[in-house]
Amino acid sequence: MVCPACTACSNPRRWGTQIRAAGNTLHTSFALRTGNVYEDHAFFEICDRNGIMVWQDSSMACAIHPQTPEFLEVMGQEAISVVRKLRNHASLVLWSGDNEVDASYYDAGLDPAHNKITREILPSVVFQCDPYRTYLPSSPYMSPEVIATGNLQLMPEDHLWGPRDYFKSPFYTEHKAHFVSEIGYHGCPNLSSIKRFIDERHRWSWQDNPQWILHSTDMTGNPYRINLMANQVKELFGTVPDNIEDFILGSQVSQAEAKKFFVEMTRIVFQHWLPTVLWRKVADGTPARPPRCAQSEPAFGACAAFCFRDRR
């Protein structure tokens, strides 16, 4: 599975390119995560024709949302509108209540079962309007058993972000999830792409660079993701390059090796082919957070190589 950046590709012609690119790596589904828009029929029709399955999130993520009657009414009306609009597409396989909201409740010491939006409103709408399609309350979903025991390793599905250190660290090699619904590794886009959204004066270096930080999706000036990208290059090669060309290459190779390892390792541990969502990686994009400019990178080639090899 791949998680595309829908807001960058609202043009149906670009969606065709993205979906063909996913097919070229034998990825068979898109996860439309919160933060995207609700795509129009054009996107789903392309998926219908190409045999691509779609996981559709609601519009909530990574927060504890209001539980007032007014807000519940708004969310219910939104869900009715979206479900009725999209339910006839064969490509749509799952409705997800939210992205990481259960985890937000858990981190705050609260029980996500008290979230009326995903436990009452949304499942009621799905049952009423699309009763034969699967509904997942949250991704990752924290069941009553997980909350009661506090044992997160009981979760069959998980998002493996964690420390984002060396990609062969225990965090990645010792996980117990049978469905890895989010995983990724930072990578720099191609230089030709960088030239399209970063001016010449700020093109290099990666350190204390406000435009690189902004395009890493941080609007507060926090260089966290840029520093992670540099640290991951150093972890693999022992040093951080002092020029942009070598930095890009080192970062892209590090990302490609990591994503290849994530899929192969997860499959080997559990002795069967496991679904894995490679986070937002169909095409090239902003520093650390793809895609924007629709140019392929080494990670794309690595995904294609191991998928084709293992399906022969």
N, C-alpha and C positions, 0 to 999 in steps of 0.2 A: 504494500500500500504506500501511496505517497500523499502528502498533504500540500496541495497547491495554494498559492496566494491568489485567491479568486479576484480580489479587488484590482489586481494588476492586469487581469485578462478578461475584462467584460466583453471584449470584442469576440464574437463567436468564431471568427477566423483564427484568432490566436488560441482559442480553446481547442480547436481542431489540432493545432500544432502541439499543444501541451499533451493532449490525450494520445496522439500518435507517439509522442516521445515516451510516455509511460508504457504504452504497449510494446515499444521496442526493448524495454527492459523486463518484459513479462510481468509488470505490475498490473494487477487486475482491478484495483479499486482506488477511489479517492475518498479521503476523509475531509469533509468540509467543516473545518473547525470554527468555533466561535471567534469573532474578529473578522471573519469574512462577511460578505453579504449573503442574503438568500438568493442563490442564482436563479435566473429566469429559465423558461422552458428550453431555450436554445442550448444551454449547457447540458441539461438532462437528456435532450434528444440526441446529442452527439454521443453521450454515454450509452444510451439505449441502443444505438446503432452499432457501437463498437464493443459491446459486451463488458463495459466497465461498471462495476458496482460502486454505489455512493453511500457513504456514512454521513448523515446530516445532523449537525449540532443545532441546538437552539442558540439564542443570542446571548447567553449568560456564561461568564467564565471568571474563575480565579477571585471570587469575592463572595461575601454573604449578602444576598439581595433582600430588599424589603419584603416583609410578609403582610403588609397592610391589605385590606380588602380592595383598595383602589389599584394597587400594583398587581395583585393576583388577577383582577379583572382584565387589566391591560395585557398581561402575559397570556391569559386564556384566549383573548380575542386574536392576539398575534398568532398563537399556535393554531387556532381554527383556520385562519386565513392561509397560513403556510401549508398545513397538512392537506387541506382541501385542494390547494393549487397543485401540489407536487405528487399526490398519492397515486396517480395513474401511470407514473413512469416506472417501467420495469427495472431500471437501473438502481432505484432507491431500495436499499436493503435494510436500513436501520435508522431509527430516530434516537438521538441521544439528547438527554435532558439538558446537559451542560458540559462544560469542560473544567474539571478540577475544582468544582464548587464543593463537592463532598470533602475533598482534601482541605479546603479553606475552613470548613466547619471543624474538621478534626484538629487542625492546627490551632484553632481558637478554643479547643477544649469542649466543643459542642457536638451534639449528635446530628448528623446530616438527615436522619429520619424526620427531623422537625422541619425540614425544608418543604413547605406545602406546594411550592411551585413544581418540583420534580417528583414529589411523592403523591400529590393529589391532582393538581391542575393539568399538567401535561399528560400523564398516563390516561386521565379521563378523556381528554381530547383525542388522543391517539386511538383509544378503544372505541370512541364514538365515531370517528371519521376514517380510521384506517386500521381496523381491528386485527387484520391478519399479518401486520408487519411488526417486527420486533421493536420494542422500546427498552432503552437502557437509561436508568435514572441519571447517571453521571459517568463521566470518564475521567479517571478510573472510579468505578463504583465501589463504595464501601458498605458492604452488607451489614445487617445487624450482628452477625457472628463476628465480623472483623471488629466492629465497635465494642462488642461485649468483651472480647478477649484482648483487644489492643494489639493483636498479632497481624501486622500488615502483610506478612508473607502468606496469609491465607487468601489474599486477593489474587484471583486468576489472571486479572488484567492490571497493567500498571504503566505509568509513564516513567521511563528511566532517564532522568536528567541528573539529579544528585550533584556531586562535586564537579563533574565535567573535567576530570583529570585524565590521566593516561587511559586510553580506551581498553586496555587489558587489565585494569585495576579490579580488585575484588568487587567493587560496586557493580560492575558490568558482568563479571564472570560468575558471580554467586547469586544472581537474582533468581527468583522462583516463579516469575510470571509466565503463564502459558500463552498469553497474548500481550505482546508489547505494543501498546496502542500509541505510544509516542517515544521516539528516541532520535537522537541526532548528534552532530558534532560540528563545531564551527568551521567555516571555510570562507576564504576570500574569493570574490568574483574575479573574472578575467580583467586585465588592464583595460581592454577596449570598453568594457562596461563601466569601470570606475571613471573613465574619462567622460562619461555621459552624465554623471550626477555629482562629481566632485571637481571643483575648479583646480586649475593647474597649481596655484599657490598652496593648496591644502592636500595635494595628491600624496605627498610623502613628507614626514614619516607617520607611522601608525601611532606614535606616542603623543599624548596631549594634543590630539588633533580634533578640533570641535566638529568638523564635517564627518569624519569617520565615526565619531561617537553618535552624532545625530542619525546617521544612516544605519547604525546598529540598533535602531528602534528605541533609543533612550533619549528622551526629551529633557532630562534633568542634568545632563552633563556627566553622568556616571560612565566611566570607560570599562565597566565590568566585562562586557562581551568582547571588546577589542583586546583587553588584557588576556582573557581566556584563550582567544585565538592565537596570540603570540606565545602563551605558555604551552599550548598544545604543540606548536611547531618546535619549541625548545625541547619538550618531552621526547619527541620522536627523533630529532636531529642533533640535539645537544647544544644548539645555539639558535639565536634569532637572526636572520639575515639582515644586512644593513642597506639593502636596496629593494625597491618595490617588486622587481621582477622575480627575484629569488624568494622574497617573502610570499608572494602570491603562489608560486610553485610549491613551496614547502607547506603552506597552509592547505592547498588543494590536495596534495598527496596525503597529508595527515588525515584530512577529512575522508578521502576515498578509502584509505586503509581502515579507518575506524568503522565506516558504514559496512564495508565488506565483512569485517570481523563481527560486528553486532549480529548480522543475519546468520552467518555461518555458525557462530558460537551458540546462539540461541537454539538453532536447529539441532546441532550436535548434542547439546545437553539433554534435550527432551526426546531425541531420537525420532523426530518427525518434523515435517515442514510446518513451521509456525508463522502465522501472520505477523508482520512487523511494519509499523508505520515509520517510514523514513521521512523525517520532518521537513516539509516544504522544499523538496529537492528535485524538481523536474528540470529546472533551468537556472541560469546564472542570476545573480542579484546583488544586493547591497552588502557591504562588508559585514560578515558574520551572519547575515540573515537573508537568504535567498527567497524567491526569485524576482527579478524585475526586467532583465534585458534579454531573456530568451536565448542565451548562448550556453551550450553544454560545457560541463566541467569534468575533471577526472572522476569525481564521485558518480556521475551519471554512467560513465564507461565501466566503472567497477561494478555497479549494480547490474548492468547489462551482462557483464562477463560471467559473474557467478550465478545469475539466474539462468542464463542459457546453458551453462555448463552442467548445472544440477538438474535440469529438465531433460537432458539428452538420455 
